[in-house]
Amino acid sequence: MTIKAQRSQCRCLWFEYADTIPPQGSTTVTVTVDGSKARQGPLHETVQVVSKTDAAVTTSFEVVVEIR
């Protein structure tokens, strides 16, 4: 399966991941917050990860950080 992470609303999150997941496999999504683009204070973002070939296959996770 080939996946993609949707762009964050704040445009301050960057994602690193293997975009192809083998059958019965898994991947790790590494999220980096660009502090120069994020507002100071709490940041709550929902990241959607979707299949490139079947939009019905999707999951999401929350990124919650405090920008100082």
C-alpha positions in Angstrom: 0.0 0.0 0.0 1.2 3.5 -0.8 0.4 6.2 1.7 0.6 10.0 2.2 0.3 12.3 5.2 -1.9 15.3 4.6 -0.4 18.7 5.0 -1.0 20.3 8.5 -3.3 23.4 8.9 -0.5 25.3 10.5 2.0 24.4 7.8 4.5 24.0 10.6 4.7 20.2 10.6 7.0 18.1 8.5 6.7 14.4 8.0 9.2 11.7 7.3 8.0 8.2 6.5 8.3 5.3 4.1 5.4 5.9 1.7 5.1 2.2 0.8 4.0 -0.4 3.4 4.4 -4.1 2.4 1.6 -6.6 3.2 1.5 -7.3 6.9 4.0 -4.5 7.4 4.1 -1.2 9.2 5.8 2.2 9.0 6.7 5.0 11.4 5.7 8.6 10.8 8.2 11.0 12.3 6.8 14.5 12.8 9.0 17.6 13.2 7.6 20.9 14.3 9.1 24.0 12.6 9.1 26.4 15.5 9.8 29.4 13.2 6.4 28.8 11.5 4.4 27.8 14.6 2.6 30.3 16.8 3.7 30.5 20.5 1.4 28.5 22.8 -0.4 25.2 22.5 -0.5 23.5 19.1 -3.1 20.8 18.4 -3.0 19.2 14.9 -4.7 16.2 13.5 -2.6 14.4 10.9 -4.5 12.3 8.4 -2.7 9.4 6.7 -4.5 8.1 3.6 -3.9 5.5 1.0 -2.9 7.0 -2.4 -5.0 4.3 -4.2 -8.0 4.0 -2.0 -9.2 7.1 -0.2 -11.5 5.0 2.1 -8.3 3.6 3.8 -7.4 6.2 6.3 -6.2 6.8 9.8 -5.3 9.8 11.9 -3.3 10.8 14.9 -3.0 13.9 17.1 0.1 16.1 17.5 -0.1 18.1 20.8 2.8 20.3 21.7 3.5 23.6 23.6 5.5 26.1 21.5 7.6 28.4 23.7 
